[in-house]
């Protein structure tokens, strides 16, 4: 992502934090899906 000179540093910082939060959220979702599929597999056995 190229830094836009028109965006003030404070806003850029908030954007960076937001992106970080989105990445964390996605990894949590993936872990949740893995856990749920493991549970389903255990029920079948």
Contact map, one row per residue, 1 for C-alpha under 8 A:
111000000000000000000000000000000000000000000
111100000000000000000000000000000000000000000
111110100001000000000000000000000000000000000
011111100000000000000000000000000000000000000
001111110000000000000000000000000000000000000
000111110000000000000000000000000000000000000
001111111011000000000000000000000000000000000
000011111111000000000000000000000000000000000
000000111111100000000000000000000000000000000
000000011111110000000000000000000000000000000
000000111111111000000000000000000000000000000
001000111111111100000000000000000000000000000
000000001111111110000000000000000000000000000
000000000111111111000000000000000000000000000
000000000011111111100000000000000000000000000
000000000001111111110000000000000000000000000
000000000000111111111000000000000000000000000
000000000000011111111100000000000000000000000
000000000000001111111110000000000000000000000
000000000000000111111111000000000000000000000
000000000000000011111111100000000000000000000
000000000000000001111111110000000000000000000
000000000000000000111111111000000000000000000
000000000000000000011111111100000000000000000
000000000000000000001111111110000000000000000
000000000000000000000111111111000000000000000
000000000000000000000011111111100000000000000
000000000000000000000001111111110000000000000
000000000000000000000000111111111000000000000
000000000000000000000000011111111100000000000
000000000000000000000000001111111110000000000
000000000000000000000000000111111111000000000
000000000000000000000000000011111111100000000
000000000000000000000000000001111111110000000
000000000000000000000000000000111111111000000
000000000000000000000000000000011111111100000
000000000000000000000000000000001111111110000
000000000000000000000000000000000111111111000
000000000000000000000000000000000011111111100
000000000000000000000000000000000001111111110
000000000000000000000000000000000000111111111
000000000000000000000000000000000000011111111
000000000000000000000000000000000000001111111
000000000000000000000000000000000000000111111
000000000000000000000000000000000000000011111
